[in-house]
Amino acid sequence: MSVEVPENMEEVAMKIAQHQVRGEQLSVQKVIEDAVKEILQAFMDEALEGHYDDVKLEGQTLVVYDFMGEKEGQVTPEKDWVTDFQTDADAVIDRLEEAVGKIVRGR
C-alpha cells in the first residue's frame, strides 16, 4: 500500500503530518478507520479481479455489499478498529485478508 493507505502507526502519523502541512486536520481515528476500510476494499478488488463489491464502515462493522447492493459479508474488530490497529496493525491486516477469503468462498 502507501502512506495514502497506512498499514502501521508510523504511516498513520506521516499521513496526518502531510495533511497538517496543507492546513488540513485529520484525527488518528479517521485515518485508521479509513485505512481498514480501504485495505479491505483493496483485498476484495484483488480477490475478484476488479471492483465489484463495495466496503462500508457501519459503526464498527465493515460490511461488504455486492454490485446489486446485497450484503455479502462483514468483518468486526476484536475491540474497535483504532485500538486493534494501534495494538497490532499487521494482525488487523491479516484478519482482513482472511475475511476476504471467507467472503469470496461463501458466494
DSSP file (Angstrom, degrees, kcal/mol; ACC not computed):
  #  RESIDUE AA STRUCTURE BP1 BP2  ACC     N-H-->O    O-->H-N    N-H-->O    O-->H-N    TCO  KAPPA ALPHA  PHI   PSI    X-CA   Y-CA   Z-CA
    1    1 A M              0   0    0      0, 0.0     2,-0.3     0, 0.0     6,-0.0   0.000 360.0 360.0 360.0-146.7    0.0    0.0    0.0
    2    2 A S  B >   -A    5   0A   0      3,-0.8     3,-1.0     1,-0.0     9,-0.0  -0.915 360.0 -79.0-158.3-179.6    1.3    3.5    0.7
    3    3 A V  T 3  S+     0   0    0     -2,-0.3    12,-0.1     1,-0.3    -1,-0.0   0.809 125.6  66.4 -61.9 -27.1    1.1    6.4    3.1
    4    4 A E  T 3  S+     0   0    0      1,-0.3    -1,-0.3    11,-0.0     7,-0.0   0.859 114.8  29.2 -61.5 -33.5   -2.2    7.2    1.4
    5    5 A V  B <  S-A    2   0A   0     -3,-1.0    -3,-0.8    33,-0.1    -1,-0.3  -0.813  97.6-147.2-124.2  89.0   -3.5    3.9    2.9
    6    6 A P        -     0   0    0      0, 0.0    -3,-0.1     0, 0.0    33,-0.1  -0.232  19.8-174.2 -62.0 141.8   -1.5    3.5    6.1
    7    7 A E  S    S+     0   0    0      1,-0.1     2,-0.3    32,-0.0    86,-0.2   0.359  70.3  20.1-114.7   0.8   -0.5    0.0    7.2
    8    8 A N  S  > S-     0   0    0     81,-0.1     4,-1.7     1,-0.0     3,-0.2  -0.955  88.1 -93.9-158.4 173.3    1.0    0.9   10.5
    9    9 A M  H  > S+     0   0    0     -2,-0.3     4,-2.5     1,-0.2     5,-0.2   0.814 119.6  58.6 -68.3 -30.4    1.1    3.7   13.1
   10   10 A E  H  > S+     0   0    0      1,-0.2     4,-2.2     2,-0.2    -1,-0.2   0.928 108.5  45.7 -62.4 -43.7    4.2    5.3   11.6
   11   11 A E  H  > S+     0   0    0      2,-0.2     4,-2.3     1,-0.2    -2,-0.2   0.828 109.5  55.7 -69.3 -31.2    2.4    5.7    8.3
   12   12 A V  H  X S+     0   0    0     -4,-1.7     4,-2.3     2,-0.2    -2,-0.2   0.948 109.5  46.4 -62.1 -48.2   -0.7    7.0   10.1
   13   13 A A  H  X S+     0   0    0     -4,-2.5     4,-2.5     1,-0.2    -2,-0.2   0.889 111.7  51.7 -61.6 -40.2    1.5    9.7   11.7
   14   14 A M  H  X S+     0   0    0     -4,-2.2     4,-2.5     2,-0.2    -1,-0.2   0.905 109.6  49.3 -64.0 -41.3    3.0   10.5    8.3
   15   15 A K  H  X S+     0   0    0     -4,-2.3     4,-1.9     2,-0.2    -2,-0.2   0.922 111.7  48.4 -64.9 -43.5   -0.4   10.9    6.7
   16   16 A I  H  X S+     0   0    0     -4,-2.3     4,-2.1     1,-0.2    -2,-0.2   0.925 112.3  49.6 -61.5 -44.1   -1.6   13.2    9.5
   17   17 A A  H  X S+     0   0    0     -4,-2.5     4,-1.9     1,-0.2    -2,-0.2   0.898 107.9  53.6 -62.8 -41.4    1.6   15.3    9.2
   18   18 A Q  H  X S+     0   0    0     -4,-2.5     4,-0.8     1,-0.2    -1,-0.2   0.901 111.4  45.6 -60.3 -41.0    1.2   15.6    5.4
   19   19 A H  H  <>S+     0   0    0     -4,-1.9     5,-3.1     1,-0.2     3,-0.3   0.852 108.0  56.8 -72.2 -33.9   -2.3   16.9    5.8
   20   20 A Q  H ><5S+     0   0    0     -4,-2.1     3,-1.7     1,-0.2    -1,-0.2   0.875 100.6  58.4 -64.0 -36.6   -1.2   19.3    8.5
   21   21 A V  H 3<5S+     0   0    0     -4,-1.9    -1,-0.2     1,-0.3    -2,-0.2   0.838 107.4  47.9 -59.9 -32.7    1.3   20.8    6.2
   22   22 A R  T 3<5S-     0   0    0     -4,-0.8    -1,-0.3    -3,-0.3    -2,-0.2   0.334 124.9-105.2 -90.5   6.7   -1.6   21.6    3.8
   23   23 A G  T < 5S+     0   0    0     -3,-1.7     2,-0.4     1,-0.3    -3,-0.2   0.651  79.4 130.9  81.0  15.1   -3.6   23.1    6.7
   24   24 A E      < -     0   0    0     -5,-3.1     2,-0.5    -6,-0.1    -1,-0.3  -0.812  48.4-142.3-103.6 142.7   -5.9   20.1    7.0
   25   25 A Q        +     0   0    0     -2,-0.4     2,-0.4    -3,-0.1    -8,-0.1  -0.904  20.9 175.7-107.3 128.0   -6.7   18.4   10.2
   26   26 A L        -     0   0    0     -2,-0.5     2,-0.2   -10,-0.2    -6,-0.1  -0.981  20.8-137.5-126.2 141.6   -7.1   14.6   10.4
   27   27 A S     >  -     0   0    0     -2,-0.4     4,-2.4     1,-0.1     5,-0.2  -0.648  21.5-121.2 -93.2 156.3   -7.7   12.5   13.5
   28   28 A V  H  > S+     0   0    0     -2,-0.2     4,-2.6     1,-0.2     5,-0.3   0.909 115.2  54.7 -58.3 -42.5   -6.0    9.3   14.2
   29   29 A Q  H  > S+     0   0    0      1,-0.2     4,-2.8     2,-0.2     5,-0.3   0.931 108.7  46.5 -58.7 -47.9   -9.4    7.6   14.4
   30   30 A K  H  > S+     0   0    0      1,-0.2     4,-2.5     2,-0.2     5,-0.2   0.923 113.4  48.9 -61.7 -45.5  -10.5    8.9   11.0
   31   31 A V  H  X S+     0   0    0     -4,-2.4     4,-2.2     2,-0.2    -1,-0.2   0.925 115.2  43.7 -62.8 -44.8   -7.2    7.8    9.4
   32   32 A I  H  X S+     0   0    0     -4,-2.6     4,-2.7     2,-0.2     5,-0.3   0.928 113.9  49.0 -68.7 -44.7   -7.3    4.3   10.9
   33   33 A E  H  X S+     0   0    0     -4,-2.8     4,-1.7    -5,-0.3    -2,-0.2   0.908 114.1  46.6 -63.0 -40.3  -11.0    3.7   10.2
   34   34 A D  H  X S+     0   0    0     -4,-2.5     4,-2.7    -5,-0.3    -1,-0.2   0.903 111.6  53.3 -64.2 -40.0  -10.5    4.9    6.6
   35   35 A A  H  X S+     0   0    0     -4,-2.2     4,-2.9    -5,-0.2     5,-0.2   0.932 108.0  47.2 -63.2 -47.5   -7.4    2.7    6.3
   36   36 A V  H  X S+     0   0    0     -4,-2.7     4,-2.2     1,-0.2    -1,-0.2   0.896 114.3  48.7 -64.5 -36.7   -9.1   -0.5    7.4
   37   37 A K  H  X S+     0   0    0     -4,-1.7     4,-2.3    -5,-0.3    -1,-0.2   0.936 114.3  45.1 -64.7 -45.7  -12.0    0.1    5.0
   38   38 A E  H  X S+     0   0    0     -4,-2.7     4,-2.4     2,-0.2    -2,-0.2   0.856 111.7  52.3 -69.1 -34.9   -9.6    0.8    2.1
   39   39 A I  H  X S+     0   0    0     -4,-2.9     4,-2.3     2,-0.2    -1,-0.2   0.937 111.3  46.5 -65.3 -46.0   -7.4   -2.2    2.9
   40   40 A L  H  X S+     0   0    0     -4,-2.2     4,-2.4    -5,-0.2    -2,-0.2   0.908 112.2  51.6 -62.2 -40.5  -10.4   -4.5    2.9
   41   41 A Q  H  X S+     0   0    0     -4,-2.3     4,-2.8     2,-0.2    -2,-0.2   0.916 109.4  49.9 -61.5 -43.2  -11.7   -2.9   -0.3
   42   42 A A  H  X S+     0   0    0     -4,-2.4     4,-2.3     1,-0.2    -2,-0.2   0.908 110.9  48.9 -63.1 -42.2   -8.3   -3.5   -2.0
   43   43 A F  H  X S+     0   0    0     -4,-2.3     4,-2.5     2,-0.2    -1,-0.2   0.900 112.2  48.8 -64.2 -40.2   -8.2   -7.1   -0.9
   44   44 A M  H  X S+     0   0    0     -4,-2.4     4,-2.3     2,-0.2    -2,-0.2   0.938 111.1  49.6 -63.7 -46.2  -11.8   -7.6   -2.2
   45   45 A D  H  <>S+     0   0    0     -4,-2.8     5,-2.6     1,-0.2     4,-0.5   0.896 113.1  47.3 -59.9 -40.7  -10.9   -5.9   -5.5
   46   46 A E  H ><5S+     0   0    0     -4,-2.3     3,-0.8     3,-0.2    -1,-0.2   0.926 112.1  49.0 -66.5 -44.9   -7.8   -8.2   -5.8
   47   47 A A  H 3<5S+     0   0    0     -4,-2.5    -2,-0.2     1,-0.2    -1,-0.2   0.851 118.5  39.3 -64.5 -34.8   -9.7  -11.4   -5.0
   48   48 A L  T 3<5S-     0   0    0     -4,-2.3    -1,-0.2     2,-0.3    -2,-0.2   0.392 107.8-124.0 -96.5   2.5  -12.5  -10.6   -7.5
   49   49 A E  T < 5S+     0   0    0     -3,-0.8     2,-0.2    -4,-0.5    -3,-0.2   0.887  84.6  27.2  55.1  43.0  -10.0   -9.2  -10.1
   50   50 A G  S   <S-     0   0    0     -5,-2.6     2,-1.2    -6,-0.2     3,-0.3  -0.819 102.4 -70.5 155.1 169.1  -11.9   -5.9  -10.3
   51   51 A H        +     0   0    0     -2,-0.2    -6,-0.1     1,-0.2     3,-0.1  -0.714  68.3 132.6 -91.4  93.7  -14.1   -3.6   -8.3
   52   52 A Y        +     0   0    0     -2,-1.2     2,-0.3     1,-0.1    -1,-0.2   0.654  61.2  50.5-111.3 -26.5  -17.4   -5.4   -8.0
   53   53 A D        -     0   0    0     -3,-0.3     2,-0.4    13,-0.2    13,-0.2  -0.802  69.5-140.5-115.3 155.8  -18.2   -5.0   -4.3
   54   54 A D  E     -B   65   0B   0     11,-2.8    11,-3.0    -2,-0.3     2,-0.5  -0.948   8.3-148.2-117.3 137.7  -18.2   -2.0   -2.0
   55   55 A V  E     -B   64   0B   0     -2,-0.4     2,-0.4     9,-0.2     9,-0.2  -0.891  18.3-177.7-103.7 131.1  -17.0   -1.9    1.6
   56   56 A K  E     -B   63   0B   0      7,-2.6     7,-3.2    -2,-0.5     2,-0.7  -0.979  25.3-132.7-128.4 142.4  -18.7    0.4    4.0
   57   57 A L  E     -B   62   0B   0     -2,-0.4     2,-0.6     5,-0.2     5,-0.2  -0.853  25.2-178.4 -93.8 114.5  -17.9    1.1    7.6
   58   58 A E  E >   -B   61   0B   0      3,-3.3     3,-2.0    -2,-0.7     2,-0.5  -0.906  65.9 -50.7-116.7 101.4  -21.2    0.9    9.6
   59   59 A G  T 3  S-     0   0    0     -2,-0.6    -2,-0.0     1,-0.3     0, 0.0  -0.622 121.8 -26.7  67.7-120.1  -20.4    1.7   13.2
   60   60 A Q  T 3  S+     0   0    0     -2,-0.5     2,-0.5    -3,-0.1    -1,-0.3   0.231 121.5  96.8-105.6  11.3  -17.5   -0.6   14.0
   61   61 A T  E <   -B   58   0B   0     -3,-2.0    -3,-3.3    15,-0.2     2,-0.7  -0.888  64.2-146.1-108.1 128.1  -18.5   -3.2   11.4
   62   62 A L  E     -BC  57  75B   0     13,-2.9    13,-2.5    -2,-0.5     2,-0.4  -0.827  24.0-164.6 -86.8 120.0  -17.0   -3.4    7.9
   63   63 A V  E     -BC  56  74B   0     -7,-3.2    -7,-2.6    -2,-0.7     2,-0.5  -0.913   9.8-149.3-113.6 132.8  -19.8   -4.5    5.6
   64   64 A V  E     -BC  55  73B   0      9,-3.0     8,-3.5    -2,-0.4     9,-1.3  -0.889  14.9-171.6-103.3 124.4  -19.2   -5.8    2.1
   65   65 A Y  E     -BC  54  71B   0    -11,-3.0   -11,-2.8    -2,-0.5     6,-0.2  -0.925  17.1-131.3-114.6 139.3  -22.0   -5.2   -0.5
   66   66 A D    >   -     0   0    0      4,-3.0     3,-2.2    -2,-0.4   -13,-0.2  -0.196  41.4 -87.3 -78.4 179.5  -22.1   -6.7   -4.0
   67   67 A F  T 3  S+     0   0    0      1,-0.3   -14,-0.1     2,-0.1    -1,-0.1   0.657 129.6  55.5 -66.0 -14.8  -22.9   -4.6   -7.1
   68   68 A M  T 3  S-     0   0    0      2,-0.1    -1,-0.3     0, 0.0     3,-0.1   0.429 121.1-106.9 -93.7  -0.8  -26.6   -5.2   -6.5
   69   69 A G  S <  S+     0   0    0     -3,-2.2     2,-0.3     1,-0.3    -2,-0.1   0.562  73.2 141.7  87.3   8.6  -26.4   -3.7   -3.0
   70   70 A E        -     0   0    0      1,-0.1    -4,-3.0     2,-0.0     2,-0.3  -0.654  59.0-109.4 -85.5 139.9  -26.8   -7.1   -1.3
   71   71 A K  E     +C   65   0B   0     -2,-0.3    -6,-0.3    -6,-0.2     3,-0.1  -0.530  36.9 175.5 -70.1 125.6  -24.8   -7.8    1.8
   72   72 A E  E     -     0   0B   0     -8,-3.5     2,-0.3     1,-0.4    -7,-0.2   0.690  58.4 -41.7-102.3 -26.6  -22.1  -10.4    1.1
   73   73 A G  E     -C   64   0B   0     -9,-1.3    -9,-3.0     2,-0.0    -1,-0.4  -0.981  49.1-134.1 176.5 177.0  -20.3  -10.4    4.4
   74   74 A Q  E     -C   63   0B   0     -2,-0.3     2,-0.4   -11,-0.2   -11,-0.2  -0.987   2.7-151.5-152.7 159.3  -18.9   -8.4    7.3
   75   75 A V  E     -C   62   0B   0    -13,-2.5   -13,-2.9    -2,-0.3    21,-0.0  -1.000  12.6-166.5-134.9 132.5  -15.9   -8.0    9.5
   76   76 A T        -     0   0    0     -2,-0.4   -15,-0.2   -15,-0.2     4,-0.1  -0.890  21.8-116.4-118.0 151.2  -15.8   -6.8   13.1
   77   77 A P        -     0   0    0      0, 0.0     4,-0.1     0, 0.0   -17,-0.0  -0.316  20.8-120.8 -76.9 165.9  -12.9   -5.8   15.2
   78   78 A E  S    S-     0   0    0      2,-0.2     3,-0.1     3,-0.1    -2,-0.0   0.947 103.2 -15.5 -69.4 -48.8  -11.8   -7.6   18.3
   79   79 A K  S    S-     0   0    0      1,-0.3     2,-0.3    -3,-0.0     3,-0.1   0.658 128.3 -39.9-114.9 -72.3  -12.3   -4.4   20.4
   80   80 A D     >  -     0   0    0     -4,-0.1     4,-2.9     1,-0.1    -1,-0.3  -0.952  56.5-106.3-153.1 158.7  -12.5   -1.5   18.0
   81   81 A W  H  > S+     0   0    0     -2,-0.3     4,-2.5     1,-0.2     5,-0.2   0.862 116.6  50.3 -59.5 -38.6  -10.6   -0.7   14.8
   82   82 A V  H  > S+     0   0    0      2,-0.2     4,-2.7     1,-0.2    -1,-0.2   0.960 114.8  41.7 -66.2 -50.9   -8.5    2.0   16.3
   83   83 A T  H  > S+     0   0    0      1,-0.2     4,-2.3     2,-0.2     5,-0.2   0.928 116.2  49.5 -62.5 -45.6   -7.4    0.0   19.3
   84   84 A D  H  X S+     0   0    0     -4,-2.9     4,-2.7     1,-0.2     8,-0.2   0.922 113.7  46.0 -59.1 -45.1   -6.8   -3.1   17.3
   85   85 A F  H  X S+     0   0    0     -4,-2.5     4,-0.5    -5,-0.3    -2,-0.2   0.905 113.4  48.7 -66.5 -42.7   -4.7   -1.2   14.7
   86   86 A Q  H  < S+     0   0    0     -4,-2.7    -1,-0.2    -5,-0.2     3,-0.2   0.864 115.0  46.0 -65.1 -35.3   -2.7    0.6   17.3
   87   87 A T  H  < S-     0   0    0     -4,-2.3    -2,-0.2    -5,-0.2    -1,-0.2   0.923 139.8 -11.0 -73.9 -46.4   -2.0   -2.7   19.2
   88   88 A D  H  X  +     0   0    0     -4,-2.7     4,-1.7    -5,-0.2     3,-0.3  -0.585  57.9 179.2-160.3  87.2   -1.1   -4.8   16.1
   89   89 A A  H  X S+     0   0    0     -4,-0.5     4,-2.4     1,-0.2     5,-0.2   0.862  85.8  57.4 -61.2 -37.3   -1.7   -3.4   12.7
   90   90 A D  H  > S+     0   0    0      1,-0.2     4,-2.6     2,-0.2    -1,-0.2   0.901 105.3  50.4 -62.2 -40.0   -0.2   -6.5   11.0
   91   91 A A  H  > S+     0   0    0     -3,-0.3     4,-2.3     2,-0.2    -1,-0.2   0.877 109.5  51.5 -65.7 -36.9   -2.8   -8.7   12.8
   92   92 A V  H  X S+     0   0    0     -4,-1.7     4,-2.3    -8,-0.2    -2,-0.2   0.939 111.2  47.2 -63.2 -46.5   -5.6   -6.4   11.6
   93   93 A I  H  X S+     0   0    0     -4,-2.4     4,-2.4     1,-0.2    -2,-0.2   0.910 112.0  50.2 -63.0 -42.4   -4.4   -6.7    8.0
   94   94 A D  H  X S+     0   0    0     -4,-2.6     4,-2.4     1,-0.2    -1,-0.2   0.908 110.4  50.4 -61.2 -41.5   -4.1  -10.4    8.3
   95   95 A R  H  X S+     0   0    0     -4,-2.3     4,-2.2     2,-0.2    -2,-0.2   0.886 110.2  49.9 -65.0 -38.7   -7.6  -10.7    9.7
   96   96 A L  H  X S+     0   0    0     -4,-2.3     4,-1.9     2,-0.2    -1,-0.2   0.914 111.2  48.7 -65.2 -42.3   -9.0   -8.6    6.9
   97   97 A E  H  X S+     0   0    0     -4,-2.4     4,-1.5     1,-0.2    -2,-0.2   0.904 111.9  49.1 -64.8 -40.6   -7.2  -10.7    4.3
   98   98 A E  H  X S+     0   0    0     -4,-2.4     4,-1.7     1,-0.2    -1,-0.2   0.892 108.2  54.3 -64.3 -39.8   -8.5  -13.9    5.9
   99   99 A A  H  X S+     0   0    0     -4,-2.2     4,-2.7     1,-0.2    -1,-0.2   0.872 102.8  57.0 -63.1 -37.5  -12.1  -12.4    6.0
  100  100 A V  H  X S+     0   0    0     -4,-1.9     4,-3.0     1,-0.2     5,-0.3   0.922 104.2  52.8 -60.3 -43.8  -11.9  -11.8    2.2
  101  101 A G  H  X S+     0   0    0     -4,-1.5     4,-2.3     1,-0.2    -1,-0.2   0.911 111.6  45.6 -57.6 -43.3  -11.2  -15.4    1.6
  102  102 A K  H  X S+     0   0    0     -4,-1.7     4,-1.4     2,-0.2    -2,-0.2   0.904 114.4  47.9 -67.3 -41.4  -14.3  -16.4    3.6
  103  103 A I  H  < S+     0   0    0     -4,-2.7    -2,-0.2     2,-0.2    -1,-0.2   0.930 114.7  44.9 -66.0 -45.1  -16.5  -13.8    2.0
  104  104 A V  H >< S+     0   0    0     -4,-3.0     3,-1.3     1,-0.2    -2,-0.2   0.904 113.7  49.4 -68.0 -41.2  -15.4  -14.7   -1.6
  105  105 A R  H 3< S+     0   0    0     -4,-2.3    -1,-0.2    -5,-0.3    -2,-0.2   0.780 102.0  65.3 -67.4 -25.3  -15.7  -18.5   -0.9
  106  106 A G  T 3<        0   0    0     -4,-1.4    -1,-0.2     1,-0.2    -2,-0.2   0.434 360.0 360.0 -78.7   2.2  -19.1  -18.0    0.5
  107  107 A R    <         0   0    0     -3,-1.3    -1,-0.2    -4,-0.1    -2,-0.1   0.474 360.0 360.0 -77.7 360.0  -20.6  -16.8   -2.8
